[in-house]
Amino acid sequence: SAQYCRLDDLGLHAELLQGLRDALGTTGGVILLTGPAGSGKTTTAYACLREIVEQTGGTRNVVSLEDPVEVVLQGVAQSQVRPEQGFDLATGLRSLLRQDPEVIFVGEIRDRSVAEVVFQASLSGHLVITTFHAGSAVEAVCRLSDLGIEPFVLRSSLRLVVGQRLFRKLCECSPQGESGIRGCAKCAGTGFLGRFVLAEMLVPGESQLARKILDRVDAPELEQVAREAGFISLEEWAKQAVEQKRTTSEEVFRVLGRKTQSGN
């Protein structure tokens, strides 16, 4: 449940956990959490907000604009959009900026008007955490460019892009992986107990990537350059999770679909 999740509870790999914590400590820029519906983006966002409140003892001014507010967070001044009153994401965000917050969580970038205000806010010394519907971290950068966000703004504003999915975790009763799924009372005979997040992390400010973003290259070329700079894709993390018996190849295929076939 998003209600009690902290960053340490999500099952993130150490590199991403550190990358997120470093980004959360900065004073400006955008942390973009991407994935399809049901990939746990809001849960990760709430865990990030909790981390900020706890690490700073509530001294940073943290606000949110959501549609709707899913969980009440201590130490965060949360607002809900009310489109029927003319208080949508874009106008609500402009209104929040007048309160001069330090950290802003915007529920989702849904269109160009919201994207523009998010990036304007990030350029004027606000740290913005937000979610975006995209298939991968690289695709998210390209889609924002297609929405009309200038490449130089993307390059200088995007601190971190996280592409994530939720996977079912193998129960202790199935230590052999898929071939040994037995099922027990604890997991109701399914062989799975609980879920965990797997995520890829893109740092657009890294020099080779930044140049390609400015050149408006397409997603395959951007991913190629990212890989050369050390980017590890979600598919690769998923393969590792299967090898570590955290989940099964069937579960990975269920979540990621055809994308994993070439990697198997």
Phi and psi restraints in degrees (value plus and minus 20) as a CYANA .aco file:
   2 ALA   PHI     -85.8   -45.8
   2 ALA   PSI     -38.4     1.6
   3 GLN   PHI     -80.2   -40.2
   3 GLN   PSI     -61.0   -21.0
   4 TYR   PHI    -136.4   -96.4
   4 TYR   PSI     -18.4    21.6
   5 CYS   PHI     -86.6   -46.6
   5 CYS   PSI     114.3   154.3
   6 ARG   PHI    -134.4   -94.4
   6 ARG   PSI     146.9   186.9
   7 LEU   PHI     -74.6   -34.6
   7 LEU   PSI     -60.5   -20.5
   8 ASP   PHI     -86.2   -46.2
   8 ASP   PSI     -38.3     1.7
   9 ASP   PHI    -105.7   -65.7
   9 ASP   PSI     -30.6     9.4
  10 LEU   PHI    -102.0   -62.0
  10 LEU   PSI     -35.0     5.0
  11 GLY   PHI      59.9    99.9
  11 GLY   PSI       2.7    42.7
  12 LEU   PHI     -90.8   -50.8
  12 LEU   PSI     128.9   168.9
  13 HIS   PHI     -91.1   -51.1
  13 HIS   PSI     135.4   175.4
  14 ALA   PHI     -77.3   -37.3
  14 ALA   PSI     -58.6   -18.6
  15 GLU   PHI     -83.7   -43.7
  15 GLU   PSI     -63.7   -23.7
  16 LEU   PHI     -89.4   -49.4
  16 LEU   PSI     -60.9   -20.9
  17 LEU   PHI     -77.7   -37.7
  17 LEU   PSI     -65.4   -25.4
  18 GLN   PHI     -87.5   -47.5
  18 GLN   PSI     -61.1   -21.1
  19 GLY   PHI     -80.4   -40.4
  19 GLY   PSI     -62.7   -22.7
  20 LEU   PHI     -85.0   -45.0
  20 LEU   PSI     -65.6   -25.6
  21 ARG   PHI     -82.8   -42.8
  21 ARG   PSI     -60.2   -20.2
  22 ASP   PHI     -82.3   -42.3
  22 ASP   PSI     -65.8   -25.8
  23 ALA   PHI     -85.0   -45.0
  23 ALA   PSI     -57.1   -17.1
  24 LEU   PHI     -87.8   -47.8
  24 LEU   PSI     -40.4    -0.4
  25 GLY   PHI    -105.9   -65.9
  25 GLY   PSI     -26.3    13.7
  26 THR   PHI    -102.1   -62.1
  26 THR   PSI     146.2   186.2
  27 THR   PHI    -124.7   -84.7
  27 THR   PSI     -20.1    19.9
  28 GLY   PHI    -179.2  -139.2
  28 GLY   PSI     142.2   182.2
  29 GLY   PHI      91.9   131.9
  29 GLY   PSI     157.4   197.4
  30 VAL   PHI    -137.9   -97.9
  30 VAL   PSI     110.3   150.3
  31 ILE   PHI    -124.0   -84.0
  31 ILE   PSI      94.7   134.7
  32 LEU   PHI    -127.3   -87.3
  32 LEU   PSI     101.2   141.2
  33 LEU   PHI    -124.9   -84.9
  33 LEU   PSI      98.2   138.2
  34 THR   PHI    -141.8  -101.8
  34 THR   PSI     140.2   180.2
  35 GLY   PHI     134.1   174.1
  35 GLY   PSI     149.1   189.1
  36 PRO   PHI     -94.6   -54.6
  36 PRO   PSI     158.0   198.0
  37 ALA   PHI     -79.8   -39.8
  37 ALA   PSI     121.0   161.0
  38 GLY   PHI      60.8   100.8
  38 GLY   PSI      -5.5    34.5
  39 SER   PHI    -115.7   -75.7
  39 SER   PSI     -16.8    23.2
  40 GLY   PHI      67.9   107.9
  40 GLY   PSI      -2.4    37.6
  41 LYS   PHI     -80.5   -40.5
  41 LYS   PSI     -65.1   -25.1
  42 THR   PHI     -86.7   -46.7
  42 THR   PSI     -57.4   -17.4
  43 THR   PHI     -80.3   -40.3
  43 THR   PSI     -63.8   -23.8
  44 THR   PHI     -84.3   -44.3
  44 THR   PSI     -61.8   -21.8
  45 ALA   PHI     -81.0   -41.0
  45 ALA   PSI     -65.7   -25.7
  46 TYR   PHI     -82.7   -42.7
  46 TYR   PSI     -58.7   -18.7
  47 ALA   PHI     -83.0   -43.0
  47 ALA   PSI     -57.6   -17.6
  48 CYS   PHI     -84.1   -44.1
  48 CYS   PSI     -63.8   -23.8
  49 LEU   PHI     -84.1   -44.1
  49 LEU   PSI     -62.3   -22.3
  50 ARG   PHI     -80.2   -40.2
  50 ARG   PSI     -61.2   -21.2
  51 GLU   PHI     -79.5   -39.5
  51 GLU   PSI     -65.4   -25.4
  52 ILE   PHI     -82.4   -42.4
  52 ILE   PSI     -67.6   -27.6
  53 VAL   PHI     -80.8   -40.8
  53 VAL   PSI     -64.1   -24.1
  54 GLU   PHI     -91.3   -51.3
  54 GLU   PSI     -62.0   -22.0
  55 GLN   PHI     -89.2   -49.2
  55 GLN   PSI     -47.5    -7.5
  56 THR   PHI    -125.4   -85.4
  56 THR   PSI     -15.1    24.9
  57 GLY   PHI      40.8    80.8
  57 GLY   PSI       8.6    48.6
  58 GLY   PHI      55.8    95.8
  58 GLY   PSI      -4.1    35.9
  59 THR   PHI    -104.7   -64.7
  59 THR   PSI     -37.9     2.1
  60 ARG   PHI    -106.6   -66.6
  60 ARG   PSI     119.6   159.6
  61 ASN   PHI     -99.9   -59.9
  61 ASN   PSI      84.3   124.3
  62 VAL   PHI    -131.9   -91.9
  62 VAL   PSI     107.4   147.4
  63 VAL   PHI    -148.7  -108.7
  63 VAL   PSI     142.7   182.7
  64 SER   PHI    -159.7  -119.7
  64 SER   PSI     135.2   175.2
  65 LEU   PHI    -151.9  -111.9
  65 LEU   PSI      94.0   134.0
  66 GLU   PHI    -151.5  -111.5
  66 GLU   PSI     142.1   182.1
  67 ASP   PHI    -164.9  -124.9
  67 ASP   PSI      65.3   105.3
  68 PRO   PHI    -115.7   -75.7
  68 PRO   PSI    -199.6  -159.6
  69 VAL   PHI     -91.8   -51.8
  69 VAL   PSI      97.4   137.4
  70 GLU   PHI    -108.0   -68.0
  70 GLU   PSI     -56.8   -16.8
  71 VAL   PHI    -160.2  -120.2
  71 VAL   PSI     116.7   156.7
  72 VAL   PHI     -98.9   -58.9
  72 VAL   PSI     105.4   145.4
  73 LEU   PHI    -131.2   -91.2
  73 LEU   PSI     106.1   146.1
  74 GLN   PHI     -88.3   -48.3
  74 GLN   PSI     114.9   154.9
  75 GLY   PHI      67.2   107.2
  75 GLY   PSI     -17.6    22.4
  76 VAL   PHI    -142.5  -102.5
  76 VAL   PSI     107.0   147.0
  77 ALA   PHI    -103.2   -63.2
  77 ALA   PSI      80.1   120.1
  78 GLN   PHI    -114.5   -74.5
  78 GLN   PSI     118.8   158.8
  79 SER   PHI    -145.3  -105.3
  79 SER   PSI     131.1   171.1
  80 GLN   PHI    -135.9   -95.9
  80 GLN   PSI     119.0   159.0
  81 VAL   PHI     -89.6   -49.6
  81 VAL   PSI     128.6   168.6
  82 ARG   PHI    -155.7  -115.7
  82 ARG   PSI      61.1   101.1
  83 PRO   PHI     -76.0   -36.0
  83 PRO   PSI     -53.9   -13.9
  84 GLU   PHI     -86.6   -46.6
  84 GLU   PSI     -38.5     1.5
  85 GLN   PHI    -124.1   -84.1
  85 GLN   PSI      -6.9    33.1
  86 GLY   PHI      57.3    97.3
  86 GLY   PSI      -7.4    32.6
  87 PHE   PHI    -124.9   -84.9
  87 PHE   PSI      55.5    95.5
  88 ASP   PHI    -112.6   -72.6
  88 ASP   PSI    -193.9  -153.9
  89 LEU   PHI     -80.5   -40.5
  89 LEU   PSI     -64.6   -24.6
  90 ALA   PHI     -88.4   -48.4
  90 ALA   PSI     -68.3   -28.3
  91 THR   PHI     -89.8   -49.8
  91 THR   PSI     -56.6   -16.6
  92 GLY   PHI     -82.7   -42.7
  92 GLY   PSI     -59.2   -19.2
  93 LEU   PHI     -87.7   -47.7
  93 LEU   PSI     -60.7   -20.7
  94 ARG   PHI     -81.4   -41.4
  94 ARG   PSI     -59.8   -19.8
  95 SER   PHI     -85.1   -45.1
  95 SER   PSI     -62.8   -22.8
  96 LEU   PHI     -82.7   -42.7
  96 LEU   PSI     -56.5   -16.5
  97 LEU   PHI     -82.3   -42.3
  97 LEU   PSI     -47.1    -7.1
  98 ARG   PHI     -89.0   -49.0
  98 ARG   PSI     -38.1     1.9
  99 GLN   PHI    -104.6   -64.6
  99 GLN   PSI     -21.2    18.8
 100 ASP   PHI      32.9    72.9
 100 ASP   PSI      35.9    75.9
 101 PRO   PHI     -94.3   -54.3
 101 PRO   PSI     141.9   181.9
 102 GLU   PHI    -113.6   -73.6
 102 GLU   PSI     -56.6   -16.6
 103 VAL   PHI    -147.5  -107.5
 103 VAL   PSI     113.0   153.0
 104 ILE   PHI    -147.1  -107.1
 104 ILE   PSI     110.2   150.2
 105 PHE   PHI    -124.4   -84.4
 105 PHE   PSI     100.3   140.3
 106 VAL   PHI    -128.2   -88.2
 106 VAL   PSI     100.7   140.7
 107 GLY   PHI     -65.8   -25.8
 107 GLY   PSI     -66.9   -26.9
 108 GLU   PHI    -183.4  -143.4
 108 GLU   PSI     121.0   161.0
 109 ILE   PHI    -104.8   -64.8
 109 ILE   PSI      90.4   130.4
 110 ARG   PHI    -124.6   -84.6
 110 ARG   PSI     -43.4    -3.4
 111 ASP   PHI    -175.3  -135.3
 111 ASP   PSI    -199.4  -159.4
 112 ARG   PHI     -82.9   -42.9
 112 ARG   PSI     -59.1   -19.1
 113 SER   PHI     -82.7   -42.7
 113 SER   PSI     -60.4   -20.4
 114 VAL   PHI     -89.0   -49.0
 114 VAL   PSI     -63.6   -23.6
 115 ALA   PHI     -77.4   -37.4
 115 ALA   PSI     -63.6   -23.6
 116 GLU   PHI     -81.9   -41.9
 116 GLU   PSI     -64.7   -24.7
 117 VAL   PHI     -88.4   -48.4
 117 VAL   PSI     -57.5   -17.5
 118 VAL   PHI     -78.5   -38.5
 118 VAL   PSI     -67.5   -27.5
 119 PHE   PHI     -94.6   -54.6
 119 PHE   PSI     -52.4   -12.4
 120 GLN   PHI     -80.8   -40.8
 120 GLN   PSI     -64.5   -24.5
 121 ALA   PHI     -81.4   -41.4
 121 ALA   PSI     -61.9   -21.9
 122 SER   PHI     -87.4   -47.4
 122 SER   PSI     -50.7   -10.7
 123 LEU   PHI     -98.4   -58.4
 123 LEU   PSI     -35.3     4.7
 124 SER   PHI    -126.0   -86.0
 124 SER   PSI      11.6    51.6
 125 GLY   PHI      65.8   105.8
 125 GLY   PSI       4.8    44.8
 126 HIS   PHI    -133.9   -93.9
 126 HIS   PSI     121.1   161.1
 127 LEU   PHI    -110.4   -70.4
 127 LEU   PSI     101.8   141.8
 128 VAL   PHI    -134.1   -94.1
 128 VAL   PSI     107.0   147.0
 129 ILE   PHI    -128.1   -88.1
 129 ILE   PSI     108.7   148.7
 130 THR   PHI    -172.0  -132.0
 130 THR   PSI     147.8   187.8
 131 THR   PHI    -136.9   -96.9
 131 THR   PSI     138.0   178.0
 132 PHE   PHI    -170.6  -130.6
 132 PHE   PSI     116.6   156.6
 133 HIS   PHI    -102.9   -62.9
 133 HIS   PSI      87.6   127.6
 134 ALA   PHI    -174.6  -134.6
 134 ALA   PSI     136.7   176.7
 135 GLY   PHI     -95.0   -55.0
 135 GLY   PSI     -46.3    -6.3
 136 SER   PHI    -175.0  -135.0
 136 SER   PSI     150.0   190.0
 137 ALA   PHI     -83.0   -43.0
 137 ALA   PSI     -63.2   -23.2
 138 VAL   PHI     -85.2   -45.2
 138 VAL   PSI     -64.0   -24.0
 139 GLU   PHI     -80.6   -40.6
 139 GLU   PSI     -56.2   -16.2
 140 ALA   PHI     -81.3   -41.3
 140 ALA   PSI     -63.3   -23.3
 141 VAL   PHI     -82.5   -42.5
 141 VAL   PSI     -64.9   -24.9
 142 CYS   PHI     -86.0   -46.0
 142 CYS   PSI     -58.1   -18.1
 143 ARG   PHI     -88.2   -48.2
 143 ARG   PSI     -55.3   -15.3
 144 LEU   PHI     -85.4   -45.4
 144 LEU   PSI     -57.9   -17.9
 145 SER   PHI     -83.7   -43.7
 145 SER   PSI     -62.1   -22.1
 146 ASP   PHI     -83.9   -43.9
 146 ASP   PSI     -49.5    -9.5
 147 LEU   PHI     -91.4   -51.4
 147 LEU   PSI     -33.3     6.7
 148 GLY   PHI      88.2   128.2
 148 GLY   PSI     -12.1    27.9
 149 ILE   PHI     -98.5   -58.5
 149 ILE   PSI     104.4   144.4
 150 GLU   PHI     -81.7   -41.7
 150 GLU   PSI     120.1   160.1
 151 PRO   PHI     -75.0   -35.0
 151 PRO   PSI     -57.4   -17.4
 152 PHE   PHI     -88.1   -48.1
 152 PHE   PSI     -48.6    -8.6
 153 VAL   PHI     -92.0   -52.0
 153 VAL   PSI     -63.3   -23.3
 154 LEU   PHI     -80.0   -40.0
 154 LEU   PSI     -65.5   -25.5
 155 ARG   PHI     -81.4   -41.4
 155 ARG   PSI     -63.9   -23.9
 156 SER   PHI    -105.5   -65.5
 156 SER   PSI     -40.1    -0.1
 157 SER   PHI    -117.9   -77.9
 157 SER   PSI     -56.6   -16.6
 158 LEU   PHI     -92.8   -52.8
 158 LEU   PSI      88.6   128.6
 159 ARG   PHI     -95.8   -55.8
 159 ARG   PSI     -64.5   -24.5
 160 LEU   PHI    -175.9  -135.9
 160 LEU   PSI     115.7   155.7
 161 VAL   PHI    -138.9   -98.9
 161 VAL   PSI     102.5   142.5
 162 VAL   PHI    -131.6   -91.6
 162 VAL   PSI     102.2   142.2
 163 GLY   PHI    -125.2   -85.2
 163 GLY   PSI      97.1   137.1
 164 GLN   PHI    -150.2  -110.2
 164 GLN   PSI     141.5   181.5
 165 ARG   PHI    -164.7  -124.7
 165 ARG   PSI     139.0   179.0
 166 LEU   PHI    -123.0   -83.0
 166 LEU   PSI     113.5   153.5
 167 PHE   PHI    -142.8  -102.8
 167 PHE   PSI     126.7   166.7
 168 ARG   PHI     -94.3   -54.3
 168 ARG   PSI     119.8   159.8
 169 LYS   PHI    -115.2   -75.2
 169 LYS   PSI     114.6   154.6
 170 LEU   PHI     -81.8   -41.8
 170 LEU   PSI     116.2   156.2
 171 CYS   PHI     -93.1   -53.1
 171 CYS   PSI     137.6   177.6
 172 GLU   PHI     -80.2   -40.2
 172 GLU   PSI     -40.9    -0.9
 173 CYS   PHI     -96.6   -56.6
 173 CYS   PSI     -26.3    13.7
 174 SER   PHI    -142.6  -102.6
 174 SER   PSI      39.9    79.9
 175 PRO   PHI     -88.9   -48.9
 175 PRO   PSI     -39.3     0.7
 176 GLN   PHI    -105.7   -65.7
 176 GLN   PSI     -14.7    25.3
 177 GLY   PHI      61.2   101.2
 177 GLY   PSI    -177.8  -137.8
 178 GLU   PHI     -79.1   -39.1
 178 GLU   PSI     -54.9   -14.9
 179 SER   PHI     -88.7   -48.7
 179 SER   PSI     -41.7    -1.7
 180 GLY   PHI    -131.1   -91.1
 180 GLY   PSI      -2.0    38.0
 181 ILE   PHI     -82.4   -42.4
 181 ILE   PSI     101.2   141.2
 182 ARG   PHI    -132.3   -92.3
 182 ARG   PSI     -64.3   -24.3
 183 GLY   PHI      65.5   105.5
 183 GLY   PSI     122.8   162.8
 184 CYS   PHI    -166.4  -126.4
 184 CYS   PSI    -199.3  -159.3
 185 ALA   PHI     -83.0   -43.0
 185 ALA   PSI     -55.8   -15.8
 186 LYS   PHI     -82.2   -42.2
 186 LYS   PSI     -61.9   -21.9
 187 CYS   PHI    -121.8   -81.8
 187 CYS   PSI      -4.5    35.5
 188 ALA   PHI      35.4    75.4
 188 ALA   PSI      14.7    54.7
 189 GLY   PHI      56.9    96.9
 189 GLY   PSI     -12.9    27.1
 190 THR   PHI    -108.4   -68.4
 190 THR   PSI     -44.6    -4.6
 191 GLY   PHI      67.3   107.3
 191 GLY   PSI     -25.2    14.8
 192 PHE   PHI    -140.7  -100.7
 192 PHE   PSI     122.7   162.7
 193 LEU   PHI    -162.6  -122.6
 193 LEU   PSI      91.3   131.3
 194 GLY   PHI      61.2   101.2
 194 GLY   PSI     156.5   196.5
 195 ARG   PHI    -155.2  -115.2
 195 ARG   PSI     142.0   182.0
 196 PHE   PHI    -161.9  -121.9
 196 PHE   PSI     141.2   181.2
 197 VAL   PHI    -116.3   -76.3
 197 VAL   PSI     113.7   153.7
 198 LEU   PHI    -136.0   -96.0
 198 LEU   PSI     119.3   159.3
 199 ALA   PHI    -169.2  -129.2
 199 ALA   PSI     128.0   168.0
 200 GLU   PHI    -121.5   -81.5
 200 GLU   PSI     133.5   173.5
 201 MET   PHI    -148.7  -108.7
 201 MET   PSI     103.4   143.4
 202 LEU   PHI    -135.2   -95.2
 202 LEU   PSI     110.9   150.9
 203 VAL   PHI    -132.5   -92.5
 203 VAL   PSI      73.7   113.7
 204 PRO   PHI     -82.7   -42.7
 204 PRO   PSI     -40.2    -0.2
 205 GLY   PHI     -96.5   -56.5
 205 GLY   PSI     -30.6     9.4
 206 GLU   PHI     -83.3   -43.3
 206 GLU   PSI     120.5   160.5
 207 SER   PHI     -73.4   -33.4
 207 SER   PSI     -69.5   -29.5
 208 GLN   PHI     -83.9   -43.9
 208 GLN   PSI     -62.1   -22.1
 209 LEU   PHI     -84.7   -44.7
 209 LEU   PSI     -64.2   -24.2
 210 ALA   PHI     -77.1   -37.1
 210 ALA   PSI     -62.1   -22.1
 211 ARG   PHI     -83.5   -43.5
 211 ARG   PSI     -62.0   -22.0
 212 LYS   PHI     -88.5   -48.5
 212 LYS   PSI     -55.0   -15.0
 213 ILE   PHI     -83.2   -43.2
 213 ILE   PSI     -61.5   -21.5
 214 LEU   PHI     -83.2   -43.2
 214 LEU   PSI     -52.5   -12.5
 215 ASP   PHI    -100.9   -60.9
 215 ASP   PSI     -21.7    18.3
 216 ARG   PHI      35.0    75.0
 216 ARG   PSI      23.1    63.1
 217 VAL   PHI     -91.6   -51.6
 217 VAL   PSI     142.2   182.2
 218 ASP   PHI     -99.5   -59.5
 218 ASP   PSI     152.2   192.2
 219 ALA   PHI     -78.7   -38.7
 219 ALA   PSI     -65.7   -25.7
 220 PRO   PHI     -79.8   -39.8
 220 PRO   PSI     -60.9   -20.9
 221 GLU   PHI     -88.9   -48.9
 221 GLU   PSI     -60.1   -20.1
 222 LEU   PHI     -83.1   -43.1
 222 LEU   PSI     -60.2   -20.2
 223 GLU   PHI     -86.4   -46.4
 223 GLU   PSI     -59.1   -19.1
 224 GLN   PHI     -79.9   -39.9
 224 GLN   PSI     -65.6   -25.6
 225 VAL   PHI     -85.6   -45.6
 225 VAL   PSI     -60.0   -20.0
 226 ALA   PHI     -81.3   -41.3
 226 ALA   PSI     -63.3   -23.3
 227 ARG   PHI     -81.4   -41.4
 227 ARG   PSI     -61.6   -21.6
 228 GLU   PHI     -82.5   -42.5
 228 GLU   PSI     -47.2    -7.2
 229 ALA   PHI    -110.1   -70.1
 229 ALA   PSI     -16.0    24.0
 230 GLY   PHI      85.9   125.9
 230 GLY   PSI     -14.1    25.9
 231 PHE   PHI     -84.6   -44.6
 231 PHE   PSI     111.9   151.9
 232 ILE   PHI    -131.4   -91.4
 232 ILE   PSI     100.6   140.6
 233 SER   PHI     -95.1   -55.1
 233 SER   PSI     142.9   182.9
 234 LEU   PHI     -77.7   -37.7
 234 LEU   PSI     -59.5   -19.5
 235 GLU   PHI     -80.8   -40.8
 235 GLU   PSI     -60.0   -20.0
 236 GLU   PHI     -88.6   -48.6
 236 GLU   PSI     -60.6   -20.6
 237 TRP   PHI     -83.3   -43.3
 237 TRP   PSI     -57.9   -17.9
 238 ALA   PHI     -85.7   -45.7
 238 ALA   PSI     -60.9   -20.9
 239 LYS   PHI     -81.0   -41.0
 239 LYS   PSI     -61.9   -21.9
 240 GLN   PHI     -82.8   -42.8
 240 GLN   PSI     -60.5   -20.5
 241 ALA   PHI     -83.6   -43.6
 241 ALA   PSI     -54.6   -14.6
 242 VAL   PHI     -88.3   -48.3
 242 VAL   PSI     -64.1   -24.1
 243 GLU   PHI     -81.8   -41.8
 243 GLU   PSI     -53.5   -13.5
 244 GLN   PHI    -104.9   -64.9
 244 GLN   PSI     -16.6    23.4
 245 LYS   PHI      42.8    82.8
 245 LYS   PSI       8.9    48.9
 246 ARG   PHI    -101.8   -61.8
 246 ARG   PSI     -49.1    -9.1
 247 THR   PHI    -172.1  -132.1
 247 THR   PSI    -192.4  -152.4
 248 THR   PHI    -136.0   -96.0
 248 THR   PSI     142.1   182.1
 249 SER   PHI     -86.6   -46.6
 249 SER   PSI     -51.3   -11.3
 250 GLU   PHI     -83.1   -43.1
 250 GLU   PSI     -61.4   -21.4
 251 GLU   PHI     -85.5   -45.5
 251 GLU   PSI     -60.0   -20.0
 252 VAL   PHI     -82.5   -42.5
 252 VAL   PSI     -62.9   -22.9
 253 PHE   PHI     -85.6   -45.6
 253 PHE   PSI     -58.7   -18.7
 254 ARG   PHI     -79.6   -39.6
 254 ARG   PSI     -61.2   -21.2
 255 VAL   PHI    -102.6   -62.6
 255 VAL   PSI     -64.0   -24.0
 256 LEU   PHI    -118.8   -78.8
 256 LEU   PSI     -38.1     1.9
 257 GLY   PHI      47.7    87.7
 257 GLY   PSI    -165.8  -125.8
 258 ARG   PHI     -80.3   -40.3
 258 ARG   PSI     -46.2    -6.2
 259 LYS   PHI     -74.0   -34.0
 259 LYS   PSI     -47.0    -7.0
 260 THR   PHI    -108.5   -68.5
 260 THR   PSI     -33.6     6.4
 261 GLN   PHI     -80.5   -40.5
 261 GLN   PSI     -62.2   -22.2
 262 SER   PHI     -85.5   -45.5
 262 SER   PSI     -44.9    -4.9
 263 GLY   PHI    -108.7   -68.7
 263 GLY   PSI     -26.0    14.0
